[in-house]
Amino acid sequence: MDQRLFRNNLAAELNNYGITSSNTTKLTPFGEVVENFSVPDQHKQVELKFNVIYGLNTGYNSYRLHWGRVVLICSNGLTAFRNLGRERWLHKEGVDIRDFISASVANAYHHLSNVEMQITEARNRTINYSALDQLMTRLVAAQATKDRISSRLKLEFSDTGVNEWSLSQALTFLGQHEKAIPFRVQDDLTRLGSSLLEHPLEQVVSAPAVVTQGGFYDILR
């Protein structure tokens, strides 16, 4: 499908859900156009981020809808937590664009409601200090980084209670805002914070260690 025709049809369908273009675009390293869209009713702990990547007319590229999840972790703004995934629409497939858009939007909002529920559940799980000590022992990070985690955790416990959501918040905050921590470790802390939102602490610390292709431990030893 012609890119402009796809874009017009896409925008018309998204408008039915209140999703509108923010009129900002950028290019991927491959020359694809990426357009940002605004998602309505963003007043909760978790919000949605939405980009459309317009495939090149080469016969090989697909049009892609990228959904992202952002979680409010501090008073000065929203921080991306992780990507939800992406929907692909190939040139050659006879999928009705209306069905494609409605399914993609439904999946994104379903995930959003699930994350809100996960946050509530994490708030209700009181920290098991034995499991927390095990997490800090297994964490692949310098002692200075662990000291920063402990300091941040005290603030989060004071603000939102001694629960697993506070631990998730502390790790994600440091991963996104503490520039003194090496970039790779920042990414590790953000991923660990996300996993502690999606899984109970005791489940995370009992998981086996993951070894990278380079022969190093990933996040936990």
GIVENGI-V410826 format. One record per backbone hydrogen bond with DSSP energy under -0.5 kcal/mol. CO is the residue of the C=O (numbers start at 1). NH is the residue of the N-H. E is the energy in kcal/mol with one decimal. If there is no record, write none. Layout:
BEGIN
co = {CO/CO}
nh = {NH/NH}
e = {E/E}
END
This chain:
BEGIN
co = {2/3/4/5/6/7/8/9/10/11/12/13/14/14/15/18/20/24/26/28/32/33/34/35/36/37/38/41/45/47/49/50/51/52/52/53/53/54/56/56/61/63/64/64/65/65/66/67/67/68/69/69/70/71/71/74/77/77/79/82/85/87/89/90/93/96/97/98/99/100/101/102/103/104/105/106/107/108/109/110/111/112/113/114/115/116/117/118/119/120/122/122/122/124/125/127/128/129/130/131/132/133/134/135/138/139/142/143/144/145/146/147/148/149/150/151/152/153/154/155/156/157/161/162/163/164/165/166/167/168/169/170/171/172/173/174/177/178/182/183/184/185/186/187/188/189/190/191/192/193/194/194/195/200/200/201/202/203/204/210/212/216/219/220}
nh = {6/7/8/9/10/11/12/13/14/15/16/16/17/19/18/20/38/36/34/31/28/54/26/52/22/50/20/43/72/70/68/37/66/35/54/55/64/33/58/59/91/89/53/66/67/87/51/84/85/49/81/82/47/73/79/77/73/74/71/69/67/65/63/93/95/100/101/102/103/104/105/106/107/108/109/110/111/112/113/114/115/116/117/118/119/120/121/122/123/124/125/164/165/126/164/129/132/133/134/135/136/137/138/139/221/141/146/147/148/149/150/151/152/153/154/155/156/157/158/159/160/161/163/127/167/168/169/170/171/172/173/174/175/176/177/178/179/181/186/187/188/189/190/191/192/193/194/195/196/197/197/198/199/203/204/205/206/207/207/218/215/212/140/210}
e = {-2.8/-2.7/-2.5/-2.4/-3.0/-2.9/-2.0/-2.1/-2.9/-2.0/-0.6/-1.0/-1.9/-2.0/-1.4/-0.6/-3.7/-2.3/-3.1/-2.2/-2.3/-2.7/-1.8/-2.6/-2.5/-0.7/-1.5/-1.1/-2.7/-2.3/-3.3/-2.6/-3.0/-2.7/-0.6/-0.7/-2.5/-0.7/-2.1/-0.6/-0.6/-2.9/-3.1/-0.6/-0.6/-2.1/-2.4/-2.1/-1.1/-2.6/-2.2/-1.1/-2.9/-0.7/-1.3/-1.1/-0.6/-0.8/-1.9/-2.1/-1.7/-2.5/-2.6/-0.8/-0.7/-2.3/-2.6/-2.3/-2.2/-1.9/-2.8/-2.1/-2.1/-2.1/-2.5/-2.0/-2.1/-2.1/-2.2/-1.7/-2.3/-2.0/-1.8/-2.2/-2.3/-1.9/-2.3/-2.6/-2.3/-1.2/-1.0/-0.9/-1.0/-0.8/-2.1/-0.8/-2.3/-2.5/-1.8/-2.2/-2.4/-2.0/-2.2/-1.6/-3.1/-1.5/-2.0/-2.5/-1.8/-2.1/-2.3/-2.2/-2.6/-2.7/-1.5/-1.2/-2.3/-2.9/-1.8/-1.9/-3.3/-1.5/-1.9/-1.7/-1.2/-2.3/-2.6/-2.5/-2.2/-2.2/-2.8/-2.1/-2.2/-1.6/-2.4/-1.5/-1.2/-1.3/-2.5/-2.0/-1.8/-2.7/-2.2/-2.4/-2.5/-2.6/-2.0/-2.3/-1.9/-0.6/-0.8/-1.6/-1.9/-0.5/-1.9/-2.6/-1.0/-0.5/-1.0/-2.5/-1.9/-3.6/-3.2/-0.6}
END
